């Protein structure tokens, strides 16, 4: 899940930075967290349930 969430944040940062015509970086990431993280998590849980198919790209159980 975390890998997919990071992808969404990166996509959002890119879109917002393009709109602003400058790199918004952490500001855009925090904006995504405040605006969309809870809804995204609910969607993810509905879509994938208990499956944690891609989450552990860091090798943790």
N, C-alpha and C positions, 0 to 999 in steps of 0.2 A: 504494500500500500504506500509506503513512504516514497518509493521510487516514482510511482505514478503521481503522487502529490507534488513532488519536486518538479516533475515534468509540467504539470499544470501551472505551477508558480512561475517557472521559467517562461512558459508561453505567455502568461499574463504580463510578466515583466517586459517581454519583447514588444507586445502589442501596445502597452501603456507608454513605453519609451519611444516607440515609433510615433505615437500620437503627439507626444510632448516634444518630439524632435531632439531628445537628449536622453542619456542613460539615467533612468530613475532608480535602478538597482534595488537596494534594500527598502526604499520607500514604497515601491510598487509591490514588493513581496509582502510587506506588512499590510498594505492595503488589501491584497488578496486574502490574507489570513483574516483580517477584520470583516471583510465583506462576504467571503465565499467559503472559508474553511469548514464551517459547521455544516452548511448545505452539501458541500462536496463529500464530506465524511458520511452523511446520511445516504447520499446517492451511492457511494462506494459500498457501504454496508448492505444496501438493498441489492445491488448488482452482484456482489461477490460473496456476501455472507461471511462465513467462517473461513473461506478459502483465502489463504495468504500466499498466493502463487508467485508473486514477484517481489515481495517485500524485502526479503533479506538479501539484498545485493552486497551487504557488508559481512555476511557469513555468520550472523548471530542466529541462535535457535528461535 
